[in-house]
Amino acid sequence: MTLAPPRPPAIEPVAGGIFRPAARPLLPIASAGAAFVLLIAAGVALRAGQDIGLARDFNTLHIGLIGSVSSAVYHVFAPAPAIALTVIVAALLWRVRGLRTGIAFGAVVALTWLPTEVIKVVVNRARPSVAVMPHPFHPVQVDASFPSGHTAFIVAFVIAVSYMYRDSPWRSLLLALGSLVVCLVALSLAIDAVHYPSDIAASIVWSAAVRPRRGWYGWTG
């Protein structure tokens, strides 16, 4: 009787954390593709700046401490500090939990955040005009406005953190704190009037639509 050669052991994904297997691996890809197309269509439709009045209303709040805080938030979550923050957290996770965990964290942030830059180039919506703002932001931002990269980053960052601690008793607290930070960034951008409110809302929709549904399928730890 000839014995069949033993099968190699299956590589099973880790059950918890950021490595939890995806129930439907193609769903995030389909959602991202649909969101990409829909956001471009929405951005083109809104390119004329239909919500400039709402942007101006928010900008009236840019006084005193509120104005100082909102401007500081814009600079703190600018692209360079945002990249530095992601790299630092990924490096810490690498040291504490291993290389793959650090890479996975950075990948969740990057793959959620960076495509918004492509949408910006395609839509090419101008920033709200400082000429009609009671408290114009300086320096004047000249890059495209739709969607908001600042908002997309902070939502992606909070999502990545929530995945890291999805099986932790601290997850609910971290999600609550992260949601408060998202609200702070969104309100600050609206008060600065560096983005239309629709730019900010579009980024939240985008990040929620393209996030990995249940982790990165097939990774092990």
Secondary structure by P-SEA (a helix, b strand, c coil): cccccccccccccccccccccccccaaaaaaaaaaaaaaaaaaaaaccccaaaaaaaaacccccaaaaaaaaaaaaacaaaaaaaaaaaaaaaaacccaaaaaaaaaaaaaaccaaaaaaaaacccccccccccccccccccccccccaaaaaaaaaaaaaaaaaccccaaaaaaaaaaaaaaaaaaaaaaaccccaaaaaaaaaaaaaaccccccccccc
